[in-house]
């Protein structure tokens, strides 16, 4: 079963397929245009019911009826020899479908896996040797500037994944995310958080709850509030205080940060729900 990190990395390419083209162009020197249609395509390469061959993400470059390039994005977190055979099958199948050049872009967060994936794949088809383009840890930059992070937030999220224990990397990502519109901020924050290590997550949570984060935005209020509200309920339950549905609703509907913090302070020493929510409080 794919891991959360696998699914999140896959989502980065599915949400903005041009990211794959940018990697191939900027890292692997593949001559590709960026001013044409770039979209996610079907990745089902099954040739009979008994075999299941489905790529993580398939991206086409150029017009739908006459594409000029195909990209197969594969997220590989561990060594599995059968996957290399599958990559060769994917490439051959997509080439037959599109009748244009095809490349396998393998994203490998682990250095040992990246080294394994870089080896050419020799097939039994005479002359067909597949050379994957491997995007490993050595190619994921340490992004410490929020302007650079904002230029490509997908790459910045990967930088957090690999280097987020360095506070300056996580701060750059969070600053860039904080300048986005609320909907996009939420999306990219979730990408970064899911990919981050535990130390990096703690830095993100600390920034989220500090004055440095733009707490005036609805996104920040929503996420900070959810964490605080969850903490309040957990404190009450840990103290053996039952939280009925009306109390749950009251907690969930509260958007006043100061009020939430006051409830948490009361809950830390309370023995009854009434001590947390006195009858005379709003």
C-alpha positions as MATLAB code, in Angstrom:
seq = 'XXXXXXXXXXXXXXXXXXXXXXXXXXXXXXXXXXXXXXXXXXXXXXXXXXXXXXXXXXXXXXXXXXXXXXXXXXXXXXXXXXXXXXXXXXXXXXXXXXXXXXXXXXXXXXXXXXXXXXXXXXXXXXXXXXXXXXXXXXXXXXXXXXXXXXXXXXXXXXXXXXXXXXXXXXXXXXXXXXXXXXXXXXXXXXXXXXXXXXXXXXXXXXXXXXXXXXXXXXXXXXXXXXXXXXXXXXXXXXXXXXXXXXXXXXXXXXXXXXXXXXXXXXXXXXXXXXXXXXXXXX';
ca = [
       0.000    0.000    0.000;
       1.429    3.435   -0.930;
       2.648    5.516    2.009;
       1.345    9.039    2.809;
       4.648   10.444    1.522;
       4.246    8.517   -1.752;
       0.722    9.843   -2.232;
       1.747   13.394   -1.354;
       4.683   13.433   -3.760;
       2.408   12.044   -6.438;
      -0.116   14.800   -5.684;
       2.553   17.466   -6.293;
       2.855   16.340   -9.908;
      -0.836   15.717  -10.423;
      -1.817   19.158   -9.126;
       0.767   20.931  -11.325;
       2.092   18.613  -14.059;
       4.353   21.364  -15.420;
       6.544   20.660  -12.372;
       7.733   17.423  -14.030;
       8.597   19.287  -17.221;
      10.535   21.881  -15.232;
      12.611   19.162  -13.550;
      13.406   17.491  -16.862;
      14.291   20.809  -18.468;
      16.272   22.380  -15.625;
      17.914   19.312  -14.070;
      18.264   16.840  -16.924;
      18.637   19.332  -19.808;
      15.733   17.873  -21.772;
      14.652   20.344  -24.461;
      10.979   20.817  -23.653;
       8.660   23.804  -24.134;
       6.594   25.139  -21.247;
       4.226   27.286  -23.293;
       2.138   24.348  -24.543;
      -0.568   22.213  -22.983;
       0.820   20.048  -20.165;
      -1.662   17.736  -18.484;
      -2.113   14.518  -16.546;
      -3.104   11.539  -18.677;
      -4.297    8.013  -17.940;
      -1.639    5.749  -16.469;
      -3.280    2.363  -16.907;
      -1.053    0.105  -19.004;
      -2.836   -3.196  -18.394;
      -2.540   -5.578  -21.316;
      -4.691   -8.368  -19.908;
      -6.993   -8.758  -16.871;
      -4.464  -10.837  -14.943;
      -1.747   -8.175  -14.995;
      -1.949   -4.862  -13.197;
       0.351   -2.215  -14.659;
      -0.464    1.312  -13.606;
       2.038    4.149  -13.364;
       1.921    6.679  -10.563;
       1.397    9.679  -12.849;
       1.517   10.089  -16.632;
       1.915   13.555  -18.136;
       1.672   14.582  -21.761;
       3.248   17.658  -23.311;
       1.617   19.273  -26.326;
      -1.825   19.023  -27.954;
      -3.996   16.146  -26.783;
      -4.392   14.707  -30.278;
      -0.720   15.160  -31.200;
       1.511   15.192  -28.069;
       5.220   15.881  -28.489;
       6.463   14.226  -25.281;
       5.341   11.811  -22.588;
       6.494   11.738  -18.958;
       5.984    8.823  -16.586;
       6.477    9.961  -12.983;
       7.271    7.165  -10.540;
       7.673    7.667   -6.776;
      10.136    5.039   -5.533;
      10.930    4.862   -1.821;
      12.536    1.422   -1.648;
      14.320   -1.121   -3.843;
      11.984   -3.451   -5.726;
      13.502   -5.124   -8.751;
      10.158   -5.770  -10.421;
       9.520   -2.016  -10.555;
      12.369   -1.488  -13.024;
      10.787   -4.036  -15.350;
       7.478   -2.232  -14.909;
       9.087    1.108  -15.819;
      10.334   -0.348  -19.099;
       6.852   -1.694  -19.830;
       5.284    1.667  -18.993;
       7.682    3.500  -21.313;
       7.113    1.090  -24.188;
       3.326    1.152  -23.747;
       3.169    4.945  -23.603;
       5.450    5.257  -26.635;
       3.098    2.989  -28.569;
       0.119    5.089  -27.488;
       1.580    8.533  -28.113;
       4.086    7.887  -30.924;
       6.496   10.406  -29.401;
       9.542   10.401  -27.075;
       8.889    9.157  -23.539;
      10.923    9.464  -20.347;
      10.582    7.858  -16.920;
      11.144   10.420  -14.161;
      11.814    8.516  -10.936;
      11.600   10.484   -7.705;
      13.685    8.703   -5.039;
      13.944   10.444   -1.633;
      16.432    7.815   -0.429;
      20.023    8.039   -1.741;
      20.528    4.255   -1.878;
      17.295    3.823   -3.824;
      18.282    6.649   -6.170;
      21.599    4.947   -6.961;
      19.791    1.686   -7.698;
      17.208    3.421   -9.880;
      19.859    5.211  -11.944;
      21.179    1.975  -13.474;
      20.115    1.502  -17.121;
      17.309   -1.010  -17.602;
      18.298   -3.592  -20.214;
      15.293   -5.389  -21.671;
      14.951   -8.533  -23.764;
      13.760   -6.376  -26.658;
      16.882   -5.892  -28.821;
      18.150   -2.338  -28.642;
      15.680   -1.193  -26.001;
      17.596    0.053  -22.974;
      15.725    2.464  -20.723;
      17.665    5.113  -18.831;
      15.455    6.558  -16.067;
      15.881   10.203  -15.114;
      16.324    9.932  -11.347;
      15.523   12.875   -9.097;
      17.271   11.882   -5.880;
      18.321   13.646   -2.651;
      21.427   15.125   -4.271;
      19.220   16.989   -6.735;
      16.802   18.420   -4.176;
      18.230   21.825   -3.203;
      18.426   23.376    0.246;
      16.002   26.264   -0.235;
      16.576   28.907    2.449;
      15.119   31.963    0.728;
      11.351   32.499    0.770;
      11.416   34.176   -2.651;
      13.094   31.125   -4.155;
      10.633   28.904   -2.302;
       7.709   30.870   -3.756;
       9.072   30.372   -7.294;
       8.351   26.641   -7.043;
       6.491   25.569   -3.932;
       6.497   21.925   -5.043;
      10.298   21.926   -4.965;
      10.234   23.871   -1.703;
       8.009   21.189   -0.164;
      10.543   18.569   -1.247;
      13.289   20.696    0.297;
      11.376   20.560    3.569;
      11.126   16.779    3.164;
      14.903   16.383    2.784;
      16.291   19.358    4.699;
      13.450   20.599    6.899;
      15.396   19.840   10.096;
      17.328   22.985    9.172;
      15.066   25.656   10.572;
      15.883   28.164    7.851;
      14.544   25.764    5.187;
      11.212   25.274    6.936;
      10.956   28.995    7.683;
      11.483   29.844    4.007;
       8.721   27.428    2.991;
       6.315   28.695    5.646;
       6.955   32.331    4.729;
       6.265   31.582    1.072;
       3.091   29.662    1.934;
       1.939   32.464    4.238;
       1.865   34.876    1.309;
      -0.512   32.726   -0.747;
      -4.263   33.070   -0.973;
      -5.986   31.006    1.696;
      -7.035   28.075   -0.495;
      -3.580   27.578   -1.998;
      -1.899   28.173    1.367;
      -3.859   25.328    2.888;
      -2.980   22.996    0.013;
       0.761   23.653    0.097;
       0.941   23.649    3.877;
      -0.578   20.159    3.836;
       1.929   19.016    1.211;
       4.853   20.280    3.265;
       3.510   18.938    6.549;
       2.872   15.443    5.189;
       6.366   15.228    3.712;
       8.163   16.749    6.699;
      10.090   14.800    9.312;
       8.973   15.057   12.934;
      11.526   17.818   13.764;
      10.407   19.800   10.716;
       6.744   19.358   11.652;
       7.453   20.748   15.094;
       9.094   23.784   13.517;
       6.061   24.256   11.269;
       3.679   24.015   14.216;
       5.785   26.457   16.215;
       5.761   28.955   13.355;
       2.032   28.467   12.858;
       1.311   29.371   16.475;
       3.758   32.272   16.724;
       3.367   35.953   16.003;
       5.612   35.518   12.958;
       2.874   33.642   11.128;
       0.101   35.788    9.556;
      -2.543   34.718   12.070;
      -4.973   37.209   10.611;
      -5.583   34.959    7.620;
      -8.606   32.633    7.747;
      -6.336   29.715    6.824;
      -4.023   30.265    9.781;
      -6.905   30.818   12.164;
      -8.591   27.658   10.980;
      -5.513   25.455   11.325;
      -4.303   26.972   14.573;
      -7.803   26.777   15.979;
      -8.250   23.128   15.019;
      -5.093   22.191   16.869;
      -6.067   24.133   19.958;
      -9.620   22.784   19.960;
      -8.375   19.222   19.616;
      -5.980   19.828   22.502;
      -8.832   21.142   24.671;
     -10.968   18.047   24.108;
      -8.012   15.750   24.754;
      -7.218   17.517   28.048;
     -10.842   17.161   29.172;
     -10.981   13.487   28.259;
      -7.625   12.813   29.917;
      -9.022   14.260   33.146;
     -12.024   11.951   32.918;
     -14.471   14.726   32.051;
     -17.176   13.666   29.609;
     -17.676   16.033   26.682;
     -21.308   15.831   25.442;
     -22.317   16.791   21.906;
     -23.477   20.297   22.829;
     -20.068   20.983   24.396;
     -18.336   19.574   21.300;
     -20.425   21.902   19.135;
     -19.643   24.899   21.329;
     -15.924   24.152   21.159;
     -15.961   23.565   17.397;
     -17.808   26.825   16.700;
     -15.455   28.999   18.744;
     -13.123   31.211   16.682;
     -11.846   33.359   19.561;
      -8.229   32.334   20.204;
      -8.094   33.982   23.616;
     -11.271   32.188   24.669;
      -9.897   28.836   23.555;
      -6.679   29.385   25.513;
      -8.693   30.340   28.585;
     -10.731   27.127   28.321;
      -7.526   25.078   28.039;
      -6.107   26.761   31.155;
      -9.298   25.932   33.066;
      -9.371   22.365   31.752;
      -5.877   21.723   33.116;
      -7.202   21.822   36.701;
     -10.944   21.252   36.241;
     -12.823   18.322   37.706;
     -16.157   19.075   36.008;
     -17.243   20.516   32.685;
     -18.929   23.385   34.509;
     -15.561   24.597   35.763;
     -14.394   24.973   32.158;
     -17.613   26.542   30.864;
     -19.165   28.471   33.751;
     -22.915   29.145   33.252;
     -22.352   32.908   33.117;
     -19.865   32.768   30.234;
     -20.869   33.470   26.659;
];
